[in-house]
Amino acid sequence: LSCQDEDDGGIADKPGDLPDVFHTFFGIAGLSLLGTDGVPPIDAAHAMPASVMEQLRAEQAAAASEGRPSPPPEFLTFVESAFTSRAEYDRWAAEMEAGREEAEGDRT
């Protein structure tokens, strides 16, 4: 955390540089993936807070069970749009989750 700006907040590329949004986001995401106390979990496949993705999935499931359209496409992330089918994305997401769980097991 030597790159943290204690006065104004944020994380810089290297000690002494000005903090920026990019390095702050990925610094916090890294702390989350490491399981740092007080840092909410992140969905690594989407680079979004896990709680946001859980809410989106719940909304999608509710819509499907009620026979109404899922949330509109603007809710999809760029990661999902990179795949040619939902099945292809689901396989990739499952592999990412399995890798995360394996990494967590290695830390214990």
Backbone bond lengths (Angstrom), bond angles and torsions (degrees), N, CA, C in turn:
res aa  C-N    CA-C-N  psi(-1)  N-CA   C-N-CA  omega(-1)  CA-C   N-CA-C  phi
1 L - - - 1.447 - - 1.520 111.79 -
2 S 1.302 117.45 18.46 1.463 119.97 177.81 1.521 111.57 -68.55
3 C 1.322 118.37 -10.40 1.466 122.37 178.54 1.523 111.65 -94.39
4 Q 1.327 117.42 1.13 1.451 121.35 -179.27 1.522 109.87 -77.82
5 D 1.332 116.42 136.93 1.462 121.72 175.31 1.520 107.23 -92.00
6 E 1.315 116.62 102.73 1.464 120.64 -175.23 1.521 113.04 -70.67
7 D 1.332 118.17 -23.60 1.466 120.28 -179.20 1.526 112.22 -82.12
8 D 1.322 117.26 -48.89 1.462 121.18 -174.26 1.523 113.90 -106.37
9 G 1.333 118.20 -8.25 1.454 121.64 -178.32 1.514 111.58 85.25
10 G 1.296 116.00 165.91 1.447 121.24 179.00 1.517 112.36 95.89
11 I 1.323 115.11 169.40 1.463 122.49 -178.24 1.524 107.89 -127.33
12 A 1.319 115.56 137.32 1.460 122.30 179.95 1.517 110.55 -101.18
13 D 1.328 115.49 170.53 1.458 122.69 177.11 1.520 110.58 -64.64
14 K 1.316 117.51 -43.68 1.465 122.41 179.04 1.520 109.66 -147.11
15 P 1.308 117.73 158.52 1.471 120.43 -178.86 1.530 111.12 -53.21
16 G 1.326 115.78 134.40 1.452 121.39 178.82 1.515 114.00 94.42
17 D 1.350 118.66 -19.98 1.468 121.69 177.20 1.529 109.91 -80.81
18 L 1.318 115.83 163.25 1.454 120.32 176.87 1.527 110.08 -75.86
19 P 1.337 117.04 141.19 1.470 119.21 177.55 1.520 110.60 -69.09
20 D 1.321 116.33 154.73 1.463 121.25 176.90 1.526 108.91 -142.61
21 V 1.323 114.92 165.74 1.468 121.23 -176.26 1.530 111.28 -62.88
22 F 1.319 117.84 -42.64 1.458 122.46 -178.00 1.529 111.09 -56.98
23 H 1.320 117.10 -55.20 1.462 120.03 -176.53 1.523 112.00 -71.54
24 T 1.335 116.74 -30.22 1.461 119.52 176.05 1.529 110.04 -65.26
25 F 1.335 116.24 -48.22 1.465 120.05 -179.68 1.521 111.09 -59.15
26 F 1.337 116.84 -51.94 1.456 118.62 -176.43 1.523 112.36 -71.34
27 G 1.318 118.08 -26.81 1.468 120.54 173.50 1.513 111.16 -64.87
28 I 1.333 116.41 -46.24 1.464 120.61 178.80 1.527 110.42 -67.57
29 A 1.332 116.99 -39.72 1.471 120.36 177.80 1.525 109.90 -60.43
30 G 1.321 116.84 -42.30 1.470 120.51 178.23 1.516 111.81 -62.59
31 L 1.325 116.71 -42.60 1.468 119.93 177.58 1.524 110.40 -62.14
32 S 1.322 116.66 -38.29 1.460 120.89 178.27 1.524 110.85 -63.50
33 L 1.329 116.53 -47.27 1.467 120.48 -178.85 1.521 111.91 -64.54
34 L 1.332 116.72 -26.29 1.464 120.59 176.80 1.525 112.51 -80.86
35 G 1.339 115.95 -7.17 1.463 119.92 178.93 1.510 113.59 78.78
36 T 1.322 117.40 28.71 1.460 121.85 -179.27 1.523 110.47 -62.90
37 D 1.337 116.52 132.49 1.463 121.41 179.37 1.522 110.84 -55.70
38 G 1.323 116.17 135.62 1.451 121.60 176.04 1.519 115.01 84.83
39 V 1.334 117.99 -4.36 1.466 121.10 178.32 1.525 107.37 -105.29
40 P 1.347 117.09 117.20 1.470 119.48 -177.60 1.526 111.81 -59.08
41 P 1.336 117.34 149.41 1.473 120.39 179.40 1.522 111.79 -65.80
42 I 1.325 114.87 148.45 1.457 121.56 179.76 1.524 109.00 -117.06
43 D 1.320 116.28 144.96 1.462 121.83 172.85 1.521 105.93 -84.28
44 A 1.323 116.53 105.22 1.465 121.31 -172.49 1.523 112.72 -63.76
45 A 1.317 117.54 -30.99 1.464 119.76 -178.93 1.520 112.11 -68.71
46 H 1.330 117.01 -25.37 1.460 120.71 -176.12 1.522 113.15 -115.35
47 A 1.325 118.14 -8.22 1.463 122.11 -176.00 1.523 110.46 54.76
48 M 1.328 114.60 43.37 1.464 122.02 179.51 1.526 107.49 -131.98
49 P 1.338 117.59 154.37 1.462 118.57 174.04 1.532 110.02 -56.29
50 A 1.321 116.46 138.80 1.466 120.74 -179.37 1.527 111.18 -57.08
51 S 1.331 117.31 -35.75 1.465 120.29 -179.43 1.527 111.78 -63.43
52 V 1.321 117.86 -35.56 1.463 121.57 178.11 1.524 110.04 -66.68
53 M 1.337 116.09 -44.37 1.462 119.39 -179.65 1.521 111.17 -67.50
54 E 1.336 118.10 -36.73 1.460 120.86 177.19 1.526 110.39 -63.25
55 Q 1.337 116.63 -41.58 1.468 120.36 178.28 1.520 110.70 -64.41
56 L 1.319 117.19 -43.42 1.466 120.33 179.15 1.524 110.84 -62.48
57 R 1.338 116.86 -44.17 1.471 119.68 179.10 1.521 111.52 -63.55
58 A 1.338 117.08 -38.27 1.464 120.58 177.91 1.522 110.48 -64.45
59 E 1.343 116.70 -41.40 1.462 120.36 177.89 1.524 110.81 -64.13
60 Q 1.335 116.97 -40.60 1.460 120.60 178.77 1.526 110.85 -65.05
61 A 1.338 117.68 -42.08 1.466 121.39 179.97 1.529 110.65 -65.89
62 A 1.334 116.80 -41.90 1.462 120.11 179.19 1.527 110.41 -63.32
63 A 1.312 116.15 -42.47 1.465 119.81 179.16 1.523 110.50 -62.39
64 A 1.323 116.73 -43.87 1.468 120.57 -179.32 1.526 111.05 -63.77
65 S 1.349 117.18 -41.81 1.463 120.09 -178.32 1.523 112.27 -69.05
66 E 1.333 116.29 -24.92 1.459 120.71 179.17 1.522 112.04 -94.35
67 G 1.333 116.44 1.30 1.451 120.72 178.79 1.523 114.60 71.48
68 R 1.308 116.50 20.68 1.465 119.08 177.25 1.524 109.79 -107.95
69 P 1.304 118.15 161.57 1.470 120.43 -178.32 1.525 111.54 -61.00
70 S 1.317 115.54 147.69 1.463 120.82 174.26 1.515 108.61 -67.11
71 P 1.334 116.31 170.12 1.470 118.16 175.25 1.524 110.22 -50.51
72 P 1.305 116.58 148.06 1.461 120.53 -175.82 1.517 113.47 -60.26
73 P 1.333 116.78 160.92 1.466 121.68 -175.35 1.510 114.74 -56.23
74 E 1.347 118.63 -25.46 1.460 117.61 -179.35 1.530 112.88 -64.28
75 F 1.331 117.57 -13.32 1.453 120.78 175.74 1.526 112.29 -81.12
76 L 1.324 116.86 -15.86 1.457 119.70 -179.47 1.521 109.51 -73.46
77 T 1.299 116.45 146.41 1.457 120.02 179.02 1.513 110.06 -87.25
78 F 1.319 115.84 164.92 1.458 119.70 178.26 1.520 111.16 -62.18
79 V 1.310 117.99 -27.29 1.459 120.75 178.99 1.526 109.69 -64.40
80 E 1.332 116.53 -47.46 1.461 119.55 -179.66 1.521 111.24 -62.79
81 S 1.328 117.28 -38.29 1.457 120.17 -176.62 1.525 112.55 -71.13
82 A 1.330 117.90 -12.14 1.462 121.22 -179.69 1.528 112.09 -78.87
83 F 1.318 118.05 -8.44 1.455 121.74 -177.20 1.520 110.90 -101.61
84 T 1.326 116.10 152.09 1.458 120.63 -177.26 1.521 113.06 -82.11
85 S 1.336 117.31 -16.65 1.464 119.66 178.19 1.520 109.49 -151.32
86 R 1.318 115.53 159.73 1.459 120.43 177.88 1.531 109.88 -64.82
87 A 1.334 117.48 -36.40 1.467 121.08 179.47 1.529 110.40 -62.71
88 E 1.326 116.52 -41.54 1.467 120.48 178.42 1.528 109.88 -62.96
89 Y 1.332 116.72 -44.08 1.467 120.38 177.39 1.525 111.10 -62.25
90 D 1.337 117.65 -45.29 1.466 121.21 -179.17 1.530 111.55 -59.65
91 R 1.340 117.45 -40.53 1.473 120.43 177.01 1.528 110.65 -62.16
92 W 1.334 116.01 -45.64 1.464 120.54 179.38 1.534 110.71 -62.03
93 A 1.335 117.21 -45.78 1.463 120.87 -179.24 1.529 110.97 -61.77
94 A 1.334 117.38 -39.31 1.471 120.94 178.05 1.525 110.69 -64.71
95 E 1.324 117.05 -39.93 1.469 120.10 177.45 1.527 110.90 -64.46
96 M 1.328 117.50 -40.65 1.466 121.48 178.18 1.529 110.48 -62.80
97 E 1.328 116.46 -43.94 1.459 120.99 -179.78 1.526 110.40 -64.84
98 A 1.327 117.93 -41.81 1.468 121.43 178.24 1.522 110.31 -62.07
99 G 1.325 116.97 -40.41 1.459 120.47 177.57 1.509 112.16 -64.64
100 R 1.346 117.06 -38.75 1.468 120.98 177.93 1.524 110.37 -65.28
101 E 1.333 116.48 -43.91 1.460 120.13 179.80 1.524 110.63 -64.00
102 E 1.328 117.14 -38.69 1.458 120.74 177.94 1.524 110.26 -64.88
103 A 1.328 117.11 -41.53 1.457 120.91 178.56 1.529 110.97 -64.09
104 E 1.330 116.91 -39.07 1.468 120.14 177.45 1.513 110.10 -64.01
105 G 1.334 117.61 -39.20 1.459 121.12 178.14 1.515 112.12 -63.96
106 D 1.342 116.88 -35.67 1.460 121.05 179.11 1.525 111.92 -67.27
107 R 1.345 116.84 -26.48 1.484 120.35 -178.36 1.510 111.75 -79.70
108 T 1.342 118.11 -18.11 1.465 119.29 -176.08 1.492 112.07 -89.67
